Amino acid sequence: MSGFPLAARIRRSRRDRLHSLLPPVVAWLMADLITWLIAKASVSGDGSKVAYWSTDGRRRWDSEHYLSIAKTGYEMFPCRDRYANFPDVMCGNVAWFPGYPMSVRAVSATGLSYEISAVVVTEASLFGMFAVLWWLLGARLTWATGLTLAIGVVFPGGIYFHAMFPIATGTLALLVCVAGVKRGSWGIAAAGGFVAASCHLVGAVAVGMLLLSAFFAWQRDTWPVRLAKAGASAAVAGCGVLWAKWLMWQATGRWDAYETIQKSSYRQGVLRQPFNEMREAYGFPFSDWYRPEGHLPWLVEHSLTAHRTQLWLNAAFLLLVVATAMVRLIRNRRLGAEEWAALILTVAIFLLPFFAGAEMSWYRNHAQMFVGLILVKHMSRWVQVPLLAFCSIQYALLGAMFFAGVLV
């Protein structure tokens, strides 16, 4: 008889764990359903319906480079060596980081094609994002946490969470990094930072956040230990960038391969004036450069300049996150370790593309501000509901731009 209460407690514990997974599962399924509906309402350049469940519907120009890294590794060469009429610049795939393609290569070892493996990695990362976010929100369903998850489903730029890009994998890694900071585990924080930095240069913002973590995390430790944990986790995270450069060096024999192709082919690699970059990003003529041919459905026709409203919404989201943090800091005289981490990452992710010169990619890099949802939980419902409405509209517009082939 004494074993019955224990067995009942075990069954109840298992049931509670399953129930705790239900909200992130529902959020993940809703994200795919909504994205499929947007894809269905969009058309490709030849007027045919876009097949969301095909790999072709999820790949763009950068996707080809990530797939090539997964298949054959890195390469860099003068473009004229292969293309006689090409400008005298460098070609290759060393402008793209290895974290995502190496994950694709690992999954392809199961026998799946590289294209299917890329989608599997992306969708698994997206589910992981919702699961880790849910844990960071307290894993308790309330109006605040439910609305926060709903905003995550239609997060600005989140269309790239479904594409053959490292955005979902890098965002998951950043959330794991924040979870490590919250738990007081410098090892988990370091691992998350390493993966984030190895997926995309924007993920390297984790290094700065971890360096600063000595001032808001590891509170149970003495100052020397806090400094050691912050420094060690930041150093390990930074090794994600070093790993990328090491792989490039192995393939090309040059430690500066990444910098060389960025400067030669993409006119990047030096610090830019961020406000000038914002103006150029806002005015970029996507609708002229990549306008689809044939009859355009209403959604596509009204989405051709959606990158402009995207920039306004991204800036508004940043300001809301900063304002929420300030209000909590004034009221409570403190922020949680995960809240400090989310605040620092959100600000850095927004600014970095404009300092680096990402005229044509900021809208997808900014999607990693998803980590800021940790603070959205504390916003008033009068803020959360309008934010959800605006995010839903913008998600549909940017999604139509993507599936119509207007976004690269």
C-alpha positions in Angstrom: 0.0 0.0 0.0 2.9 2.3 0.7 4.0 2.1 -2.9 0.7 3.3 -4.3 1.1 7.0 -3.3 4.6 6.9 -4.8 3.4 5.4 -8.1 0.6 8.0 -8.2 3.1 10.8 -7.7 5.3 9.4 -10.5 2.3 9.2 -12.9 1.2 12.7 -11.9 4.7 14.0 -12.5 4.9 12.5 -15.9 1.5 13.9 -16.8 2.5 17.3 -15.6 5.7 17.2 -17.7 3.6 16.2 -20.8 1.2 19.1 -20.1 4.0 21.5 -19.7 5.2 20.6 -23.2 1.8 21.2 -24.7 2.0 25.0 -25.1 5.3 25.0 -27.0 4.0 22.1 -29.2 0.9 24.1 -30.0 2.9 27.2 -30.7 5.2 25.3 -33.1 2.3 23.7 -34.9 0.5 27.1 -35.2 3.6 28.7 -36.6 3.8 26.1 -39.4 0.1 26.3 -40.1 0.1 30.1 -40.3 3.2 30.1 -42.5 1.7 27.4 -44.8 -1.5 29.6 -45.2 0.7 32.6 -46.1 2.6 30.5 -48.6 -0.6 29.2 -50.1 -1.8 32.8 -50.6 1.5 33.7 -52.4 2.7 32.8 -55.8 6.0 32.3 -57.4 7.2 34.3 -60.4 5.6 32.1 -63.0 2.2 32.3 -61.3 2.2 28.8 -59.8 1.3 28.2 -56.2 4.2 27.9 -53.8 4.5 24.5 -52.2 5.3 25.2 -48.5 6.0 21.6 -47.8 8.7 21.3 -50.6 12.3 22.2 -50.0 12.3 24.6 -52.9 9.8 26.8 -51.2 12.1 27.3 -48.2 15.4 28.1 -49.9 16.8 31.4 -51.2 20.2 32.5 -52.5 22.1 32.2 -49.1 20.6 28.7 -48.7 22.6 27.4 -51.6 25.8 28.5 -49.8 24.8 26.8 -46.6 24.0 23.6 -48.5 27.3 23.7 -50.4 29.2 24.0 -47.0 27.2 21.0 -45.7 28.0 19.0 -48.9 31.6 19.8 -49.7 32.9 22.3 -47.2 34.5 25.7 -47.8 36.0 27.2 -50.9 37.2 30.6 -52.1 38.5 31.6 -55.6 38.8 34.5 -58.0 35.5 34.7 -59.8 37.1 35.1 -63.2 38.8 31.7 -62.8 35.4 30.1 -63.4 33.2 32.9 -64.9 34.9 34.8 -67.7 32.6 37.8 -67.7 32.4 38.2 -63.9 33.8 41.3 -62.1 37.3 40.9 -60.7 36.1 39.9 -57.1 36.3 36.8 -55.0 33.8 34.0 -55.1 33.1 31.2 -52.7 31.1 30.4 -49.6 33.5 31.6 -46.9 31.1 34.5 -46.0 28.8 32.0 -44.3 29.3 30.4 -40.9 29.5 26.6 -40.3 27.2 26.0 -37.3 24.0 25.4 -39.3 25.5 23.5 -42.3 27.5 21.2 -40.0 24.3 20.4 -38.3 22.7 19.7 -41.6 25.7 17.4 -42.5 25.2 15.5 -39.3 21.5 14.9 -39.9 22.2 13.9 -43.5 24.3 11.0 -42.1 20.9 9.3 -41.4 20.3 8.9 -45.1 18.1 12.0 -45.6 19.0 14.4 -48.4 20.8 17.6 -47.5 17.8 19.6 -48.4 15.4 17.5 -46.2 18.1 17.6 -43.5 18.2 21.4 -43.6 14.5 21.6 -43.1 14.6 19.1 -40.3 17.3 21.1 -38.5 15.3 24.3 -39.0 12.0 22.9 -37.7 13.6 21.1 -34.8 15.4 24.3 -33.8 12.1 26.2 -34.0 10.4 23.7 -31.7 13.4 24.0 -29.4 13.0 27.8 -29.4 9.4 27.5 -28.2 10.4 24.9 -25.6 13.3 26.9 -24.1 11.3 30.1 -24.2 8.4 28.4 -22.4 10.8 27.3 -19.6 12.2 30.8 -19.4 8.7 32.2 -19.0 8.1 29.9 -16.1 6.3 27.0 -17.9 2.9 28.2 -16.5 0.0 29.1 -18.8 -1.4 32.6 -18.0 -2.7 35.4 -20.2 0.8 36.9 -20.1 2.7 33.8 -21.1 0.1 32.7 -23.6 0.1 36.0 -25.4 3.9 36.0 -25.3 4.0 32.6 -27.0 1.4 33.9 -29.6 3.7 36.8 -30.4 6.5 34.3 -30.8 4.5 32.4 -33.4 4.3 35.5 -35.6 7.5 37.2 -34.5 8.8 39.9 -36.9 11.2 38.2 -39.4 10.1 34.8 -38.1 9.4 33.6 -41.7 13.1 32.8 -41.7 12.6 30.4 -38.8 11.2 28.1 -41.4 13.7 28.7 -44.2 17.0 27.0 -45.0 18.9 29.6 -42.9 20.7 29.4 -39.6 18.3 31.9 -37.9 16.2 29.3 -35.9 19.3 27.4 -34.9 21.2 30.5 -33.8 18.1 31.8 -31.9 17.7 28.5 -30.1 21.4 28.7 -29.1 21.0 32.2 -27.8 18.0 31.1 -25.7 20.0 28.2 -24.3 22.7 30.7 -23.5 20.2 32.8 -21.5 18.8 29.6 -19.8 22.4 28.8 -18.7 22.7 32.3 -17.2 19.4 31.9 -15.4 20.3 28.5 -14.0 23.7 29.6 -12.9 25.4 27.1 -15.2 28.3 28.7 -17.0 28.8 25.5 -19.0 25.3 25.6 -20.6 25.7 29.4 -21.2 29.0 28.8 -22.9 27.7 26.0 -25.0 24.8 28.1 -26.2 27.1 31.0 -26.9 29.5 28.8 -28.9 26.7 27.5 -31.2 25.2 30.9 -31.6 28.5 32.4 -32.6 29.3 29.5 -35.0 25.9 30.0 -36.8 26.1 33.7 -37.6 28.2 36.7 -36.8 25.2 38.2 -35.1 25.3 35.3 -32.7 28.6 36.6 -31.4 26.7 39.2 -29.4 26.5 36.4 -26.8 30.2 36.9 -26.1 29.6 40.5 -25.0 26.6 39.5 -22.9 28.5 36.8 -21.2 31.4 39.1 -20.4 28.9 41.5 -18.8 27.2 38.7 -16.9 29.6 39.1 -14.0 27.6 42.1 -13.0 24.1 40.5 -13.0 24.5 36.7 -12.9 26.3 34.1 -10.7 25.0 36.0 -7.6 25.8 33.2 -5.2 29.5 33.3 -6.0 32.2 35.6 -4.9 33.4 38.3 -7.2 36.5 36.4 -8.4 34.4 33.4 -9.2 31.8 35.5 -11.0 34.5 37.1 -13.1 36.0 33.7 -13.8 32.6 32.2 -14.9 31.8 35.3 -17.1 35.2 35.3 -18.7 35.3 31.5 -19.2 31.9 31.3 -20.8 32.6 34.3 -23.0 35.9 32.7 -24.1 34.2 29.4 -25.0 31.4 31.3 -26.9 34.0 33.3 -28.8 35.6 30.0 -29.9 32.5 29.6 -32.1 33.9 32.3 -34.4 37.4 30.8 -34.1 36.1 27.4 -35.2 34.5 29.0 -38.2 37.7 30.7 -39.2 39.7 27.5 -38.6 37.5 25.6 -41.0 37.8 28.3 -43.5 41.6 28.3 -43.1 41.8 24.5 -43.5 39.9 24.8 -46.8 41.5 28.0 -48.3 44.9 28.3 -46.5 43.9 31.8 -45.4 43.0 33.0 -42.0 41.5 36.1 -43.5 39.3 34.3 -46.0 36.0 35.6 -44.4 37.3 39.2 -44.2 38.6 39.0 -47.8 35.4 37.9 -49.4 33.3 40.3 -47.3 35.5 43.2 -48.5 35.9 42.1 -52.1 32.5 40.9 -53.0 30.1 42.5 -50.5 31.9 45.8 -49.5 31.6 44.9 -45.8 34.1 44.4 -43.1 34.4 47.9 -41.7 32.2 49.7 -39.2 29.4 51.7 -40.8 27.4 54.7 -39.7 24.3 52.9 -38.3 21.8 55.6 -39.1 23.0 55.9 -42.7 22.7 52.1 -43.0 19.1 52.2 -41.6 18.2 54.8 -44.3 19.7 52.6 -47.0 18.0 49.5 -45.7 14.7 51.3 -45.5 14.9 52.6 -49.1 16.2 49.4 -50.6 14.2 48.8 -53.9 13.2 45.2 -53.4 10.0 45.7 -55.4 12.1 46.9 -58.4 14.9 44.3 -58.2 12.9 41.2 -57.5 9.3 42.0 -58.6 7.5 38.7 -59.6 6.1 38.4 -63.0 2.5 37.8 -63.9 -0.7 38.5 -61.9 0.0 39.1 -58.3 -2.5 38.2 -55.6 -3.6 41.0 -53.2 -1.3 39.8 -50.4 1.8 39.8 -52.5 1.0 43.1 -54.3 0.7 44.9 -50.9 3.8 43.3 -49.4 6.4 44.4 -51.9 7.7 47.1 -49.6 6.9 45.4 -46.3 10.6 45.6 -45.3 9.9 49.3 -44.4 7.1 48.5 -41.9 9.4 45.7 -40.7 12.0 48.2 -39.7 9.5 50.3 -37.8 8.1 47.3 -36.0 11.5 46.0 -35.1 12.4 49.4 -33.7 9.1 49.6 -31.8 9.8 46.1 -30.3 13.2 47.2 -29.2 11.9 50.3 -27.5 9.1 48.3 -25.8 11.7 45.8 -24.4 13.9 48.5 -23.2 11.0 50.4 -21.6 9.7 47.2 -19.9 13.2 46.6 -18.4 13.4 50.2 -17.2 10.0 50.0 -15.5 10.8 46.7 -13.8 14.2 48.1 -12.7 12.5 51.2 -11.2 9.8 49.2 -9.5 11.8 46.2 -8.3 15.2 47.8 -8.2 16.5 44.7 -10.0 16.1 42.5 -13.0 16.5 38.8 -13.1 19.7 37.4 -14.7 17.7 36.1 -17.7 16.1 39.6 -18.1 19.4 41.4 -18.1 20.7 38.8 -20.6 17.6 39.2 -22.9 17.8 43.0 -22.7 21.5 43.1 -23.7 21.1 40.6 -26.5 18.0 42.4 -27.9 19.7 45.7 -28.1 22.9 44.2 -29.6 21.1 42.2 -32.2 19.2 45.2 -33.4 22.3 47.4 -33.7 24.9 45.0 -35.0 23.6 44.6 -38.6 23.6 48.4 -39.1 27.2 48.8 -37.8 28.4 45.9 -40.0 26.5 47.0 -43.1 23.7 44.4 -43.7 21.7 46.3 -46.3 19.9 43.2 -47.6 19.8 40.9 -44.6 18.9 42.9 -41.4 15.3 41.9 -41.6 16.2 38.2 -41.0 19.1 38.8 -38.6 16.7 40.9 -36.4 14.5 37.8 -36.0 17.0 36.7 -33.4 15.5 39.5 -31.1 13.1 36.7 -30.3 15.1 36.4 -27.1 13.4 39.7 -26.1 10.1 37.9 -25.6 11.5 37.0 -22.1 10.6 40.6 -21.2 7.4 40.7 -23.2 5.9 38.5 -20.5 5.9 41.5 -18.1 4.2 43.9 -20.5 0.6 45.0 -19.9 -2.1 43.2 -21.8 -2.9 46.5 -23.4 0.6 46.4 -24.9 0.7 42.7 -25.7 -2.6 42.5 -27.6 -1.8 45.4 -30.1 1.8 44.0 -30.4 0.3 40.6 -31.4 -2.0 42.3 -33.9 0.8 44.3 -35.6 3.2 41.3 -35.6 0.5 39.1 -37.2 -0.1 41.6 -40.1 3.6 42.2 -40.6 4.3 38.4 -40.5 1.9 37.9 -43.3 3.3 40.7 -45.4 7.0 39.7 -45.0 6.0 36.1 -45.5 4.4 37.0 -48.8 7.5 38.9 -49.8 9.5 35.7 -49.0 7.4 33.2 -50.8 6.9 35.4 -53.8 10.7 35.5 -54.2 11.0 39.2 -53.4 13.3 38.6 -50.4 16.6 37.0 -50.7 
